């Protein structure tokens, strides 16, 4: 299974673009600042090049991982087992027949939703509870990452 690095790169931009909209003062930005305890003044500090660079890097890693959750064919070679040279004809035949099965934006978005609800939400909620953050804070941040996971999953699965 080859990786579509262009799809992964595009998907890595999703949190940056959605974050610009999601955390804008006219959407959830003001509520997020209240709930997180930051001010507009405190947000002006910090090295924005480093923040956005690392955000893109971490988003790239997340997009890379999502392809293994959305593309079922990534595990096909592992199911064959044994000597790779003997398994290659079977693997190639399998990929010829089923290599494009479930490779749609819709299918990837579904798996992104599942990852968002069953992986991202619990982790974020646990951290926020120990940080003594409100449920509003949890819903704002979890909603953001759920939407990102849906879109990113759709991109990495559907872009063939």
N, C-alpha and C positions, 0 to 999 in steps of 0.2 A: 504494500500500500504506500503510495507516494503522498507526500504532504503538499498541500496547495498553500505555499507560503504567501502568495499574494492575497488569498482569502484571509489568512491569519493576520497579515498586516492590516488589511482593511478592517477586520473585526476588532483589532487592537485600538483603533481610533474611536470605536463606539462609545466607551466610557467618557472620553474627552468631549465628544460632541453632545452626548446625552447629558453629561454633567453640566455643561455650559447652559443647557436649557433647564434641567431639573433644579439646579441650585441657584438659578437666577432669582433675584428679589421678587419678580412678578409671579414666580411659581412657588417653589418650596424654600427658596433661599432664606427669607426672613425667619420662617418657622424653624428651619434647620439651625440658623445662627443662635436663636433663642434657646433651643433645646440642647445644643452642643456647648453653649457657654462661650462662644467666640463673638468677637465684634468685627465690624468692617475695618476698623483700625488695625486689629491684630492680624487680620488676613493679609494686610499689605506687607507684613514682614516675611522674611524667608526668601530663599533663592528660588524663584519661580521656574527657572530653567531646570534646576535639579528636580523640583517637585513634578513638573510636567514630564520630564524625561523618565523619571522613575515610574510615574503613573503609566506611561506608554509601555515601558519594559514589563511591568507587572501585568498590564492588560494583555500584552503579547503572550506571556506565560499562561494566562487564563484562557485565551483563545486557543493556544496550542493544546491545552488539556481538554478543552471542550470537544475537539474533534474526536477524541477517544470515547466520549460519551454519546456523541451524535452519529458517528459513522460506524455502523455495526461491522463493516468489513475489516476494520483494523485488527480484529482478533482472529481472523480466518486462518492465517498461517500458523498461529499458536495451536489451533484445534487439530491441525494435521499431525504435528509431532514427528519425531523420528528424523531421519537423515534429510536435510533440506534439499539435496540434489534429487532424491527420489520423490520427495513431496512436491517439487516445483510443478510438474505437469498437472497434478491434481489441483494445486492452488491456482494455476493459470486457468484451468477449466472452470473452477468455482467462480473466479473473478470475472471470467467471460460471461457466465450465466447470471451472476448475482451482484457484480461489482457496482451497479448503479441502483440497486434496490434501496428504497427509502432514502435517496439522496435528494431531498427537496428542502426548500427553505422552511416549509411548514413542519416537516419532521424534525429538523434541527431546532426550530423554535419550541416545539413540544419538549424536547429533551433539555433545552435551555431552561424552560419553565420548571421542569422536574428538578434540575440541578439547583435552581434558585430557591425553590420551596424546601427541598430536602437537604441541601448542603449549605447554601449561603445563608438563608434565613436563620437556621438554628445557631450557626457559628456567630453571626452578628448579634443575635439576640442574647446569647450567653455572655459575650463580651460586654454588651451594653448594660446588662443587668448587674454585672460586677462593677462596672464603672458608675453605677447608680444613675443611669440615664433613663429618660421617660420612654413610655411605649410610643409616643409620638416620634421621638428620635429614632426608635427602632424601625417604625413603619416607613419613615422618610428614607432612611438609608437602605433598608431592605427592599423597598419598592424600586429604588434606583437600580440596585444590583440585579433585581429580578428582571426588570426591563432590559438591562444590558445583557444578561445571560440569554434571554429570549432572542434578542437581535443578533448577538454574537453566535449563538448556536445555529440560528438560521443561515447566517453567512457561511460559516465553516462547513456546514453540511450541504447546503444547496449549491454552492459555487463549485461546479465540477469542470 
